[in-house]
Amino acid sequence: MVELGIVIVNYNTRERLRDCLQSLDANRGVSFVTYVVDNCSTDGSAAMVRETFPRLHLIASPTNGGYSYANNLGLRAILARDPTPPFTLLLNPDTVLPPDALAGMIEFFQSHPDAGIVGPKLVMADGKLDLACRRSFPDPVNSIYHVLGLDQRFATNPRFARYNLTYLDENQVAEVDSVVGAFMMLRTETLRQAGLLDETYFMYGEDLDLALRIKQRGWKVYYNPAVQVRHYKRAASRGSARAQYEFWRAAYIFYKKHYAHTTPLPLRALVVLGLAAKGGGKLIREMMQPLPPAPNGAEIHAMSEVAS
């Protein structure tokens, strides 16, 4: 039986994708199926996958619908498999895995029956920890501390440094709010309970949103540093003005969806003004419009009930 379904969303990172897929090929001890969703790349990524990795499942999207949209194409395919793999991995193409990564993560799930999501220690090209690989939800207070730089100034202080949890030992297992979508392994059952990624987000924020919904259903999220993965961060978005805008747009969507209704008015005004200042005129215009309706429970469930 296939134990693990993997979704890799690619956009113009052909060589990084090749390295990632080669590292997956070297993994042992786990039976897995891989879906590469190409988000309308122009660098020959889809052709490379067809020619070099013909056994993989390639979904060539005719449009770049965003990270959530593309991941959901792959997730629907995994959920439609019979039998459905008990574990699912969201993986970025700018990662390189050691040969025991997949087996090590599944072993962690097996020893932690309360785990809904597990992420590894992500290490960037310079050898430093990718701080996003274990984090708290960006509630208004955590976000203000982060924007003011207090989390960096007081990096070992549990009060000010919750945004990226820098007060924790990076080599110790920890229960956290979220790990990053660059390598986010889930029990597939959690997708059936919480639903797929919210496509209101184009890129950024959708992993946090999914983690929050999964935690709301009683599952825990863990950081497992026993597995270490190389992450060549922002391979597809470095220098992109669109990516910078989408980061702040995602922050606004997440805040509006999960925190605005419980934030006291003075703090709400401060948060909105801060996001407007960061996101610029385009975000300000969007903030003046209502958010698209987020999928409710029935709609989310329907998203995962897709015929093969």
RADA-V331632 format. One record per backbone hydrogen bond with DSSP energy under -1.0 kcal/mol. NH is the residue of the N-H (numbers start at 0). CO is the residue of the C=O. Records with the same first field share a line. If there is no record, write none. Layout:
NH=CO  CO
This chain:
2=30
3=30
4=86
5=32
6=88
7=34
9=36
16=12
17=13
18=14
19=15
20=16
21=17
22=18
23=19
24=20
25=21
26=23
27=98
32=3
34=5
35=56
36=7
37=58
38=9
39=37
47=43
48=44
49=45
50=46
51=47
52=48
55=52
56=33
58=35
60=37  58
64=62
66=201
69=65
70=66
71=67
72=68
73=69
74=70
75=71
76=72
77=73
78=74
79=75
80=77
86=2
87=185
88=4
89=183
90=6
91=181
95=229
100=97
103=99
104=100
105=101
106=102
107=103
108=104
109=105
110=106
114=111
115=219
116=219
117=184
118=221
120=226
122=228
123=127
126=123
129=121
130=128
132=129
133=130
134=177
135=162
138=136
142=138
143=139
144=140
145=141
146=142
147=143
148=145
149=144
152=148
153=149
156=153
160=156
167=164
171=168
173=222
175=220
176=134
177=134
182=179
183=89
184=117
185=87
186=115
187=85
189=186
191=187
192=188
193=189
194=190
200=197
208=204
209=205
210=206
211=207
212=208
213=209
214=210
215=211
216=213
217=214
218=213
219=113
221=116
222=173
223=118
226=223
228=120
229=95
230=122
231=93
232=230
237=233
239=236
243=239
244=240
245=241
246=242
247=243
248=244
249=245
250=246
251=247
252=248
253=249
254=250
255=251
256=252
257=253
258=254
259=254
261=258
267=263
268=264
269=265
270=266
271=267
272=268
273=269
274=270
275=271
276=272
277=273
278=274
279=275
283=279
284=280
285=281
286=282
288=285
299=295
300=296
301=297
302=298
303=299
305=303
